[in-house]
């Protein structure tokens, strides 16, 4: 969504610094809950009439706008708007911060292969299950297993971020992801194939909360959106390639090729997470 970066960047101005990771964790829980509840409600709305889902979506945006207007605190620090710089200058300033800061530079390098492998295995599992002739209901149950894992992780994210540092979470999800994705292969003919991925999804909200909480604490307010854009572009840019990559792997090499290929992506991310000095020197945000 186009406003996501602005929403994430504004959190640091709405809550005290010590509460930023917890606020991010609650946002994660909300998103996972909506992702589980939204599709069934959309089906019900469509059953009431073809225009109902679109009308409901429009009303939801109006409610969001009303909630935004009720916020009385400024969403960003005061700045001098009289001296405006060209867009390319602003873009370059954000990129220079990313490349000069050891942690953000490492995070950008890790986010790409991590999201490529993670999203690739999810899409590939659906293709493999369809190839085995499973019904849409069973395939849907496999996706529900993944969603429940993420939702439980989002609920526990605040607890996890208080007990584990962000470097520990980054390394855990990258390193543990390699064997977990390989475990998908013997489970690939049943909805249980998403169970190992759901275990990774359990850690993802805490990782995101710690990661974006740290960025909120160390990145200057005027650069928040630019730095977040660089990180999200790295992550989602590779995630957009994942369906094509997964389709090629499944078509030519089956479930074995899918699991080896996606586990290889996480192995690349794990190598970067274990060897990067930027990840090792990150200061945990107090919670």
N, C-alpha and C positions, 0 to 999 in steps of 0.2 A: 504494500500500500504506500502511496506517495508520501503520506504524512508520518510514516513510522519512524523515520530518522529524527524528525522534529519532536515527536512524542518521547522518544528515548532520551534525547538530549535535554529535555526540559525537566526530567526527574530530579536532577541534582539541585534545581532551584525550588522544588516543591517540598522536599523532605530534607532533614539534616543529613550530613555526609555519612554518619554511622548507620543510617537507615536506608541508604540507597540500595545495597544488595537485597535487603528484605523487600523493598518496593519492587525491584526488578523481578524477584521471585514470585511475588503476587501477580505481576503482569503475565509471567509465564503460565501460572496456574489458570488464569482467566483465559488465555489463548487456547490452552489445551482443552479446557472445559468447553469452550465454544466450538472447537473443532470436532468434539464428540457429539455435542447436542445439536449443532447447526444442521448437518445433513438430514437427520430424521425429521427435524422441524420443517426443513425445506420441502421434504417429501409430503408432509401433511399439508403445508400451505399450497403446494401445487395441486394436491387433491381437491382443495376447496375452490380452486380456479387458477387458470394460467397466469393471470395478472397478479395474484395474491403474493407470490414470493417477491416480485419486483416492488410492489407497494410496501411490503413489510421491510424490505431492505432500505427503501427511501425513508421510511419512518425511523429506522434505526440510526440513520445518519443525522436526522433532525434531532433525535434524542442525544446523540453524541455532541452535536453543536451546542445544544442547550446546556449540557454538562460542562462543556468547555467555557461557556460564557459565565458560569457560576464560579469559576476559579478567580480569586481576587489577588493572588500573588503573581508577580511577574514571572514569565516562563524563561527569561534569560536575563543576564546581567545588563545594566545600562551600557550603551556604547555610543560613540560619536557617529551619527549617520550623515553628517555633513561631508565627511571625507570618504567618498566611495571609491573602491578599486575595481578594475576590470574583473570579469568573471574568471578569466584564465589566471589572473594573479591570485585570486582567492583559492582556486583549485590547486595551484602550485604550492601555496602556503600549507594547505592541508596535507598534500602528498609529501612535502618536505618533512613535516612533523612525523608522519608515519614511518618514513625511511630512516630518520635520525633516532627515533626512540626505539631502543632494543626490543621492548616488549611488543609494541604495536607492529613492528616489522616482523617479528616471529609469529604473531597471531595471524597476520595476513597470509604468511607462507603455510601455516598449519590449516587455516580455514578452508582453503581450496580443496586439497585432496581429502580432507575429512568429510566435507559435505558431498563431494563426488562419490565417495564410497558409501556413505550413509544413505543418501537418496537413491543411489544406483541399486543397492541391495533391496530396498523397499519396492521400487518399481519392478525389478527383476523377479522378485518373489511372486508378484501378481501374474506375470507372464508365465512363470513355471507352473504355478497352480492351475492356470487356465489350460496349459498344455497337458496337464494330468486329468483334465476333464472335470475339475471340481465345480460345483454349482456356485452361482453368484453369492448365495447366502454364506457358504463356507469361506469364500474369498473375502467377503465382507467381515466375517468373524476374525479372520487373520489380521485385517487392518484395525479392527477394534482392539485386539490384543496389544498392538503397537500403541494405539492411542491411550489405552489404560496405563501402560507403562510410563508414557510421558506425563499423564495426568498425576499419577502417584508421585513421580519424581518432582513435579511442580509443587505438589502439596508439601513434600519433604524438603524442598530446595532451601528454605531458610535454615532448617536444622542442619543440612549438609554443609552449607556455606559457613556456619559457625564452627564446625568441627574439622573441616578440611580446607586447606588453602586452595586458591585458584590454580597454582602450578600443579598441585596434586590431582585436582579434578581434570585438568587438561591432559596430563600424562596418563591418568587412569582410563579415560574414555578412548584415547588413541591406542594405548598398549593393549588394553583388554579387548578392544574392538577387533583386533586381528584374529585371535582364536574364536571369539564369539561369532564372527561372520563365517568362519570356516565350519562351525558347528551347524550352520544353516543347511549345508549340503545333505547330510543324512536325514534331515527333517523336511526336505524340500517338496515332498509329496503330500504334505498335510498342512493345515493352518498353523500348527505348532512351529512352522518355519520362522514365524515372526517373534517367537519368544526370545531368542538371543538378541534380536534387534531391539525388543522392548526393554531388555536389561540395559542396553546402551541409552535408550531414550529416557530411562529413569535418571541417569546422570546428567543428561543434556540441560535441563532447566537450571540446575545448580551451577553448572559450568557457565551458562549464559548470564546468570545473575551475578556471579563473581567477576566474570570478564567485563561486563558492561558497568558493573559497580566500580571496578578499578578504573576504567576509562573515564567515568564520570568524575572521579576524584582527581585524576592527574592531568587530564586534557583541558586546556584553557576553554572557557565557555564559548568564546567566539569560534573555536575550531571544532567544537563537539560534532556538529553535523557533518563536517568534511571528513573527520577521522572515522566516524561511524559509517559514512558512505563508502569509504575505501575498504573497510573491513567487511561490510555486508556485500559489497560488489564482489570481493574475492570469494566469499562464501557462496552467494547465490548465483554468481556467474558460472561456477563449476557445477552447482546443483542443477542449473538449467540444461547442462550437457548430459547429466546423469541418465535420463530416460533413453536417449539415443545410444549411449554407451552400453547400458544394460540390455537394450534390445539387440544390439550387435553381438554381445557376449552370449546371450541366451540362444540366439538364432544359430550361431556357429559352433558354440562349445557347450551349450546346455547349462544345467545347474552348477556343474563343476567349474566351468569357465567363469560363471557369474561370481561364485564365492571366492575363487582365487583372485580374480580381477579386483573385486571390491575390497577384499582383505589386503591386497597389495597397496591400494590407495591409502588405507589406514596405516599400513606399515611405513609409508612415506611420511605421513603426518606424525607417527610415533617417533620416527628417527629425528625429525625436526624438533619435536617437543622435548626429547631426552638430551639433545645436544645443544640446544639454543641457550646461550647465556642470558638472553632477554627474558625467557620464561623463568629461569632459575632465580633471577634477581628481582622479580616482581614483589612489591610490598603488598601484603594482604590488607584489604580494606577492613577496618574495624567494624564489627557488627554488634 
